[in-house]
Amino acid sequence: MRETINMSWLEGLAFETEVSGEKIIIDAVEKVGGNNRGPQPKPLMLVALAGCTGMDVISILNKMRVEIKKFNVRVEGDLTEEHPKHFTKMNIIYEFAGKNLQISKLEKAVNLSQDRYCGVSYNYRNAFELTYEIKVIDE
C-alpha cells in the first residue's frame, strides 16, 4: 500500500496539494518570504498526530459505550533552535469532560491508540520522544 500526494508551487513559498479531495495550501510567514496563505509544514505534524490519535480514541470509546461530553486533544512539540529545525519531543494531552467517566476506560482507549492503532504515533515515536497524559473534568 502506498500513499502519494502531489504538491504544486503557487508563488513565493506557497504550495497547494489535495488530500482526500480537500485542497490545502501551505506557506511561510512573511518574515521568511511567505505570504501567510496557509499553515506552515511543521505544525501540520502536530495536527496529524492529534487527528490520528483523536479519531482512534473516539472510535474506541464509542465501541466501549463510553459517553463523553467534550474531548480535546492538545499536542505540544519542542523544536530545536538550530537548522534543520526539527522536533525533539511531542507531548499529547487528552482532555475529557463528562459525568462519572471511568479513568480506566479512558486510559485503555488512549493506550490502544498509542500502542496499536495510531500510525502517526508509531512513526513519531521512532523519531523522537513521544509522551502523553490524560486530564478529566467531571461535568
C-alpha positions in Angstrom: 0.0 0.0 0.0 1.4 3.4 -0.9 0.2 6.9 -0.1 1.1 9.7 -2.6 0.5 13.4 -2.6 1.3 15.9 -5.3 2.3 19.4 -4.2 2.3 22.3 -6.8 4.2 25.5 -6.3 1.9 28.5 -6.5 4.2 31.5 -5.9 6.7 32.8 -3.3 6.8 30.0 -0.8 3.2 28.8 -1.2 2.3 25.3 -2.3 -1.0 23.6 -2.9 -1.9 20.0 -2.6 -5.1 17.9 -2.4 -5.6 15.4 0.4 -8.7 13.2 0.4 -10.4 15.5 -2.1 -9.6 18.7 0.0 -7.3 21.4 -1.1 -4.6 22.5 1.3 -2.3 25.5 0.8 0.9 25.7 2.9 3.0 28.8 3.1 5.6 30.5 5.2 5.4 33.6 7.4 6.2 37.0 5.8 9.5 37.4 7.7 11.0 34.5 5.8 9.5 35.3 2.4 6.0 33.8 2.6 2.6 35.5 2.5 0.8 33.6 5.3 -1.6 31.9 2.8 -1.8 28.8 4.9 -0.2 26.8 7.7 3.5 26.1 7.8 4.5 22.4 7.4 5.9 21.6 10.8 2.7 22.5 12.7 0.8 20.1 10.4 2.9 17.3 12.0 1.1 18.2 15.3 -2.2 18.2 13.5 -1.6 14.8 12.0 -0.8 13.3 15.4 -3.8 14.9 17.2 -6.1 13.9 14.4 -4.9 10.3 14.2 -5.0 9.5 17.9 -8.1 11.6 18.5 -10.1 9.6 15.9 -8.8 6.3 17.4 -9.8 7.3 20.9 -13.3 8.4 20.0 -13.8 5.3 17.9 -12.6 3.0 20.8 -14.7 4.9 23.4 -17.8 4.6 21.2 -17.3 0.8 21.0 -16.9 0.7 24.7 -20.2 2.8 25.0 -18.4 5.5 27.0 -20.3 8.8 26.7 -18.2 11.9 26.9 -19.5 15.5 26.7 -16.3 17.1 25.4 -13.0 15.8 24.1 -9.9 17.8 23.2 -6.5 16.7 22.0 -3.7 19.1 22.5 -0.2 18.4 21.2 2.9 20.3 22.3 6.1 20.0 20.3 9.6 21.0 21.2 11.7 22.2 18.3 15.4 22.7 18.1 16.8 26.2 17.7 19.4 25.2 15.0 18.8 24.1 11.5 17.5 21.8 10.4 14.8 22.7 13.0 13.1 19.5 14.0 11.0 18.2 16.8 12.9 16.5 19.7 9.7 15.8 21.7 6.0 15.9 21.5 3.5 15.6 24.4 -0.2 14.7 23.8 -2.7 16.0 26.3 -6.0 14.2 26.1 -8.8 16.3 27.8 -12.1 14.6 28.6 -15.2 16.0 30.1 -18.3 14.1 31.1 -20.2 12.7 34.0 -18.7 9.8 36.1 -16.1 9.0 33.5 -14.1 5.8 34.4 -10.4 6.7 34.1 -9.6 3.0 33.4 -11.7 3.1 30.2 -10.2 6.4 29.1 -6.7 5.0 29.7 -7.5 1.8 27.8 -8.7 3.8 24.8 -5.6 6.1 24.8 -3.2 3.2 25.3 -4.8 1.2 22.5 -4.4 4.2 20.2 -0.8 4.8 21.2 0.3 1.1 21.3 -1.7 -0.4 18.5 -3.6 1.8 16.1 -2.2 5.3 15.6 0.4 5.1 12.7 1.4 8.7 13.2 2.4 8.0 16.8 4.2 4.9 15.7 6.3 6.8 13.2 7.0 9.8 15.5 7.9 7.5 18.4 10.7 6.2 16.3 12.0 9.7 15.5 11.8 11.5 18.9 10.4 11.3 22.4 6.6 11.0 22.5 4.7 11.3 25.8 1.1 11.7 26.7 -1.2 12.5 29.6 -4.9 12.3 30.4 -7.0 15.1 32.1 -10.6 14.5 33.1 -13.2 17.2 34.0 -16.3 15.9 35.8 -19.3 17.6 34.3 
